């Protein structure tokens, strides 16, 4: 992705297939996803808002709904995801918890909605906070999603999101030499910042952190990526299995990176937040000018 343009060639049907296959066991392997969600929650400690409605966009099985419900107990909590299988698993889990712990609050009041982030069936200004954890890199057009988030937020509402940056899985990409796509295409944080400004958000703040996870083997890494739905879903991805010699060459190349008995894997995590400001134009395109009353002279 360059110049703020949308990421091309994402196979949306493959994205949904990947997550549908992973739905049943997703929570057992979504360690990184939970860690990043925890760091996003810490960022909310520095924000003073009292939203009437919180939208978790790309909620998956709804792992963050409990924490959001506890943080904003009077708000309506809405989980939105494009993969219905993930929502069904999450709904079963919450039903089981409510049966075991009838006094549980938070998820009990959460609603779930199957919808595309690029075309949300929500009213203008419906949300005071939109939370989105690791979703944007799975979309055909993140810019369209940002436009929908801006439309859906009320004036003064906050967008808080995370996604993966271009250094994510860089070790894995460097080991392939066949010219095919083997990971998602990840955008730079500056591209996301440009998109936020283009969509009308104010005061966008972007920062990045790099996390390194380690694995005993390449097979274990690929198994975890499959189990949490994170395998490549680009249109230009390789179809079918690699030949034995080609796969051995990939494994040998990665082995050269082994450190203290483990294979390192980099995840570049992009964090961003921005606000929806007062409009500067009316719906018919006329400029909006506000006059502050001045104190009357004596």
Secondary structure, 3 states (H helix, E strand, C coil): CCCCCCCCCECHHHHHHHHHHHHHHHHHHCHHHHHHHHHHHHHHCCCCCCCCEEEEECCCCCCCHHHHHHHCCCCEEEEEECCHHHHHHHHHHHHHHHHHCCCCCCHHHCEEEECECCECCCCCCCEEEEEEECCHHHCCCHHHHHHHHHHHEEEEEEEEEEEECCCCCHHHHHCCCCCCECCCCCCCHHHHHHHHHHCCEEEEEEEEEEEEEEECCHHHHHHHHHHCCCCCCECCECCCCCCHHHHHHHHHHHHCCCECCEEEEEEEEEEEEEEECCCCECCCCCECCCCCCCCCCC
